[in-house]
Amino acid sequence: MVLLKNEGILPLKKGETIALWGGGAVATVKGGTGSGDVNEREVVSIYRGLAEAGFNFSNKEWLDGYARIYQEERLSWRDMLRKKLEGAIGIQVLNIYAENTFQMPAGEAMKPGDFEGAKAALYVISRKAGEGADRFQEPGDYYLSEQEKADLRYLSEHCENVVVIINAGGLIDLNEILDLPNLKGLLSIVQPGMEGGHALADFLTGETVPSGKLTDTWAKDYFDYPGAADYSHMNGNIDKEYYNEGIYVGYRYFDSFDKEVEYPFGFGLSYTQFSIYGTKVELPENNDRQDVRVSAVVKNRGTVYSGKEVVQVYVTCPQTGMEKEYKRLCGFAKTRVLKPGEEQMLVIDIDPRSLSSYSEKDHAWILEPGKYGIWIGNSSRDVSLETVLEVKEPVNLEKTEHICPLKESLQELSCPAGLRTQKEHAWLKEAEEKKIPVLAFSPEPVKKQIWTESGYEKKARELVQKLTDEELTAMVIGEISKGQGQALGSAGSMVPGSAGETSGILKEKYGIPGVAMADGPAGLRLIRSYEVDKKTGNIYSEGILDALEGGFLASVKFH
């Protein structure tokens, strides 16, 4: 969770009365679709989390009414989707599911009396996102819907303290939100998991002090992103994607091309304030990895809240030889929880390879001659130049094999040479005027590591050599033949609902059971309930329909 804006309204006190709006308040999006989905036992909504934290709601009637509307819309959506899914199998099910995502319904109209006694009005904007379908540049997705716009304008007219909470797996347009006269707080909770409501309650009350940082650049306009007009369906071609940005991805593009941003990469506020000082850049002796060692002291300058800060180290590479982005992140570290007035020294070791550039011509990571600026701060835009490393001769740090040649021509984005030269002259002039220290840097090429076989690897190799072709094949394709009908989403028979598994064919002969597979980053996706024939081992379920949406789409509930 990242705090983007706070004009003194946060944190709130437990027991206060607030107004809570937006479909995501009641139906909080806990995770993504596809491999981002699991069948959790329950989800703690924002409404429930704040209620259990002791808050009172001036619009409780609206919240309870929305819960009823939401359930009715969900059932209607399920019935519609079931009709579309008739006769579909395997990947067809996932495609139809992805193309017909559920849209949050609108609640009842707001009334002036809904704000009586409320300290603040919290508005939750939720979006579904995940595997199987790209986002759309349209109202209700990247842009606010007309209902959301009307709601937010109404809130700003009737409440002095508006806090917007973005519950989405990707960025949305912020322009109309930031234009609200009474916007006092803005935070992104992304997709916070099944305990999201409780976690947000801790965040809003100061039980947990914000310390998250953005891993994206939040642009002012969608078309500020390079390639914005060509992504996915934007150019009409959803079968083939050309990654023309090259090295200019995210903040590397915005910082190189001098594009203004709404919030920069690495940005995130706290309820307290920090100082970063005592910075030092050294080249330690007797250092096998030849790291550049960066140290900095972080102090909590606040008087009330404890908190954490993230120190970020960026490097600006010389524009000799290969084209390079203006700035790249090469290291970072987070403090422990610091009490008011407390400080901590952080040490960040930078691998020389983080300063090098990849040559497609030479198939190698090369440290080109020139001056390298080391910047330290707490976001890509809030940094100060601390040291210059000077490389006299090119260093071929690591030779690689050329295994992925381009099959088609690719015209990658290039930053104009004049702009790159102008920016390089500017930072070198700054270094000279501020008398920034210069250190000679000349690391040796990386020593090639020699792989040695561990005991477990030896056992695995010896076992594989004993297996028949039938057993090897079974281990590769898994147990898709045991009544599941597909190899994706619900192919597990040992652990029903898991993404798949290796075969149990080795259990009787070698005592080695099959291994169930997780699906993606969100955890184990299991079927909540199912029936098994103990004689045959067959599972009675509706396959992937039991694995999606907690079995909501299935027509039969097993107990």
N, C-alpha and C positions, 0 to 999 in steps of 0.2 A: 504494500500500500504506500502511495506517495502523496504527500501533502504539497499541493501546487500553489495554493493561495490561502492566506489567513490574515484577516484584518482584525485580530484581537477577539474574534468570536469563539475560537477553539483554544483550549478544551472546554467542553460543557460540564456542568456539575450534575452528578447523579441526583435524581429526584426532581429535576426541572421539568417543566412542561414544554414540549416541542410540537410542531406540526410536521408530519412525515408524509411525503407524497411520492408518486411515481410507482409504476407497476413493479419495478425491481425491489421496492421496499417490502412487498409481500411475497413476490415470486423472484427472489434473488437468484441470479445466474451463478451457480457454484463452480462450473467448469465448462470445458469445451465440448465439441461434438467429436464423434469418431474415437480416436485413441485418447482424446482428452476427456472422455466420459467414463465414469464408473457407476455401479449401482450401489450407491451409499445407502445406509439404513435410514438416514434422515438428513435433511438440510436445515440448518438454523438460519432463517431469514433475517434480514435487517430489522424488520418489525419485531420479531420475537427476541432477537439479541438485545435490542434497546429496551424492550419491555422488561426483560429479566435483569437488566442492569439498573432498573429502578426509574426509568423515565415515564412520564405521563404524556398522553397524546391529546391535543386539542381537537383532533379530527379522527378520533377512534372509530366513529361511525363510518367514515369514508373508507378507512383501512379494512374494516370487517366486511363492508359491502364489496370492496374490490376483490377480496378473497373469494366471494361467491361468484362474481362475474368471471374471474380468472378460471375457476373450476369449470364453469359452463362452457367457456370458450375452448378449454383444453379438451373436453369430451367431444365437442363438435369437430375440432381439428383431428382428433384421433379417428373418429368415424370417417371423415373425408380421406385420411391417409390410408386407412385400411382398404377402402375401395380401390385406390390407386395401386395398392400393393398386391391386389389379387393376381395370382399367377406369376408374380415376380420371384426370382431365386437369386441366391448369391449376391454378387456385386450390384445387381439391379436394385435390390432392396436398399442398399446404402445410397445409391444414386438418387432414387426417388425420395428417400428420407431427407437427403441433403438439399434437394431442390424444392422442398416444401416445408421449410422451417416454420416453427410456430412464431407468430407475431403477438407481442404483448397487447392486450386490449386496453382501451381507454376506460378510465373509471368515471364515476359520476362527476358532475360539474362542481368546481370549488365554490364555496360561499364565504362571505366576509366573516361570519361567525365561527368558521373553522379555525381561525387564528387566535381566538380569544385566550389571553394569558400565555401565549407561546413565546418563549425566549428567542427561538429561531425556527425557520422553516427549512427542512431538509428535503431535497428533491433528488430521487434516485433515477438515473438514466441507465437502462440495461440493454445489452445487445448480446445475441448469440454469436459465437464464432468458433471455428475449429476445422477439423479435417473434413474434406469432401466438398467444400464450396468456398469460393472467395467472397469477400465483402463486396458491397455494392455502393457506388457513389450516388446515393439517392436518399430522400427523406425516410426516416425510420431506421437508417443504417448509418452511413458515414455522417449524414446530416440529421439534424433534429426533425422530427415529424411536426406537422402543423399543430397537433395537440400539445406536444412538448413545448413548442414555442409559446403557444397561448398560455399554458400553465405557468411557465417561468415568468412571463410578463405580468401575469396576474399576481404571482407571489411577490415579485419585486415591488408592485404597487401597494400591496397590503401588509407587507412585513419588512421591517428594517434590516433584518439579518437573514440573508438567504445563503444556504450552503448547498452546493451541488456535488453529488457523489456519482462518479462514473463507474458503472459496473459492467465492463465490456472487455472482451478478449483482444481488442484492437483499438486503435485511436479513433476519435470522432472529431468533427469540426467544433471548434471552441468559440468561434467569432461571436455568435449571438449570446452565448453564455457569458463571456467576458464583458459584453456590453451592458449587462444588467446593472442598473444604478445601485441596487442594494446587495450585489453579490459580495459577501464577506468571507466566504470560504469555498475552496475547490479541492477535491481530492480524487485520485484514481485508485480504486480497489481491485481493478482488473477482474479476475474470476477467483474469489477468495476461498473456495473449498467448502466442505460441508459445515464447518464451524465459523463460516464467514460472519454471521450476525454477531456472535460473541466477540470475534476478533475486532470488528469495527467498533463495537461498544467500548472495548478497551482503548482503542485508538482515539475515539471522540472524547473520552473522559480523562485522558492523560494517564490511565493505568499503564499504557504502553505509549512511550513518546515516539513520534514518527522519526524514522531514520532511513526509509527506503529512498532509492534514487531511480530516475528514469533510465530504462535501457533502450529507449527510442528517442529520436528527436521529434518533438511535437511541432509541426509546421504551422504557419499562419494560414496557409491555403493548401488544399489537396494537390493542386497542380504545381506547388513548389517542389514536390518530390520528383527526382529524375525518373523518367519513364512512366510518369503518372498516366499519360494518355494511352499507354500500350499494355498495361497490366491486364491479364485475363480477358474478360469479356469487353474491356474498353476498346480494343481494336478489332473485336469480332472473332478473334482466334483463341479458342480455349484449349486447343490441342497442343500448341507449341508455344513456349515462352523463351524469349531471348533476353538474357541478363546483360543488357548493354551498359549498365552502370560501371562495370569494371571495378576499379578500386574505390570509386566514389559512392559508397553505400553509407546511408545514415549521416551521422555528424561529419564524416570525412568529406561528404559532398557539401553540406551547408557551410562548413568552416572554410573549405577551399574556394568556394564560389562566392563567399561573402553574402550569403542569404540570411536575412533576418528570420528568427524563429520565435515561436510562442514560448516554448520551454526547451532548453537545450538538453542534450544527452548528459546523463549524470546528475541532473538537477533534482533537488528534493529538500523541502523545508523541515524544520523541527519546531518544537515549542520552546526551545532555548537557542542560544547563539554560541558559535564556536570561533576560535581564532586558530589559524595554522601559522606557526612561526618556527624559528630555529631550524629552517630547512638546510640540508647539507647533501651534496652529491659527491661520492667518493668512488675510487677504483681500488678496492681492497687488494692487498698482496696475498699470496698463497690462496688464491681463489680459483679452484679447478674449473668452474663454469665461466669464469671471467665476467661475472655479473657487474653491472653498475649498481652501486648501493645508494639508495635514496632514503634519507631519514627526515622526519618532521615531527614537531611537537604540536599536539592538539589540546586546546584548553576550552573547557566549558565556561563561557563568560557569563552565563545566566546566573540568576539568584534563586530560582524556584525549582526548575525541572532538571532531572538527570536525563542524559541522552547519549546517543552515539553519532559519530561523524565519519564520513568516508573521505580519505585522502586519495586523490587521483593524480597519476603521473602521465603526462603526454610528451611526445617527442615530435619536433619539427625536423624533417630530414632535408638535406641539401638537394637542390633541383638540378644537380649535375647528372648527366647520364640518363637513367630511367626517370620517367615521369612519376612523381610521388604526390600523395595528398598533403595538404598543409599541416595536418596534425593527426596523430594517432595515439590512442590509449595504449600504454605499454606496461602499466602496473597500477594496482590500487590495494588499499587495506582499510579495514573498518576498526574503529576503536572499541574497547569494552564500554559498558555503561559508565559514563563519567558524571559524578555528582557536581553540583554547582561549585565552580572554582577549581575543580580537579583537572589534571592534565595527564597526558600519556604520550610517550614517544613511539612512533610507528617506524618500522624499518621495512622498506620495499626493495627487493632485489630484482633488477631488470636483466633478463637474458639478452645478450647481444643480438640474438636472432630477431628480437622484437624491434630492433632498430634497422634491420636489414630489409632489402627489397628482393622480390623474386624475379629472376630473369628467365623469361620463357625461351630466349635464345640460347642461354648457357645451361638451362635446367639447374639453376643453383640459387641459393640465398646469398646475396652479395651486399657487403657493407661498402658503399661507394665513398670515395674521398670527398671531404668537405666538412662543414660545420653542422652539428646536430644540437638543436636547442632543447633543453629539458625544462618543462613547465610543470608546476605543482599547484593544485587547487582542489575545488570540490564540484566542478562540472566542466564540460568542454569549453564553456565560455567564461568561466570564472577561474582563471589560472594566472600565475605570474612566472616570468622567465627567471630561472634560478642559476643555471649553469650551461655552458657550451662545451660539448665534446668535439674535439677536432681529430678527424681521421685523415692522415697524410696519404696513404696508399690504399688502393682497393683491397678488401679482404674477402676471399671466397669462403664464406663461413661453412656452407654445407652443400655438397653436391647431391643431386637427386636424379631419379630415373624419369624419363619422359614417357609416361604410360597413358596419358589421356589427350592425344592430339585432337584438335577441333575437326569435326566432320563437316561443318558448314562454316561459311564466312561469318564473322561477328564484328560489327563495327562498334567498338567500345567508346564510351564517353571520354572526352579529353578536356582538360582545363586549359584555357588559352595560355600560351607561354608567357605573354606579357603580364597577365595577372599573377601567375606563379612567381615570376621574377620580381614583380613589384612587392609582393608580400614577403619574399625572402629578403629583399633589401631593407624592408621596414623592420623586420625583427632583428636583423644583424645590426642595424643602426641603433635600435633600442639596447641591444647587448653592449655596444660600444659606449653609448652615452651613460649607461648605468654601471659601466665597468664590471659587467658580469664575468666571473672567473671562467677561464678556458682551460680544459684538461685535455692532454694528448691521450688518444684512445686508439689502441691497435691490438685487438684480440687475435688469438690464434684460431685457425679453422677448428670446427667442432670435431672431436675425435669420434670416429665411427664406433658405435657400440656393438659388441660381440654378443650375440644371443646365446644363452646357455639354457639347456632344458632342465626344468624343475622336476621334482619327483612325481608330481601329479601329471605333468605333461608326458613324462615317460610312461606312466601307467596307462594314460589315454591312448598313446601311440601303440603300445603293445596290445591293448584291447582291440583297437580298430583293425590291426593286422590279423586278428583271429576271426573277425566277422565275415559271414557269407555275404554275397551280393544282395540277397533278399533282406538280410538284417540291416545292411548299410542303407538300402533304399528306404526301408521302413523308418529308420532314424531320421532320414532327410525329410520325408513327406509327412511324417507324424500320423496321428490317428484320425484322419479325415473320413475314414471309411466306416466309423462306428456310429452310423445313424445321424451324423451331423450334416452331411450333404455339401459342405463347403469348408474352405481352409481359412476363413477369415471371420473374426468376430465372435464365434461361438463354437469353435472346433474342439474345445476341450472335452474330454470324457472323464478324466480323473478329477478335474476341477471344472465343473460345468459353467460355461460363460466366459472362461478365459480365452485369450486370442488363439491359442493352439497349444500343442504339446508334442514332444518327441514321442516315440513309440515305447510301449511297455514290453516289447518283444524280447528284451534282454533280461527281464526280471527272473523268469524261471531258470534260465540257463546260467546267468552270471550274477543274479541278485541285484541287478541295477534297475531301479524303477524309471518310468518316463518322467520328464520334467515339464511342468506346466509353464506356459509363457504369459507374461504380462503384456499389455497392449499400450505402449506409449508411456507418457510421463505421469499419468494420473493415478496409477496404482493398479490393483487387480480388479478386473471387471468380471464379477461373478454373477450368476443368476441367483436371485434372492431365494427362490424356492423351486424345487423340481421333484420329479419322481423317478426312481430307478428300478428296473427289473433285476432283482438280485441274482436270478439264474443266468440271464444273458448279459447283464451289465449295460443294457440299452437304457438311454435316458429319454424320458418323455418330456419334451418341451417344444416350444415353437422356434427353436434355434436362435437366430440373431434377433428376432422380435422380443425374445425374453432378455436378451443382453442389452438392448437399447432402452433408454429412458426408464430404467428400473422395471422393465417389463410392462410399462404402461400401454404399449401398442399391442401386446399379446391378447388373444381372445379368451384364454383360459388361465386361471390362477391356480398354481399347484401349491400344496401345503405339505 
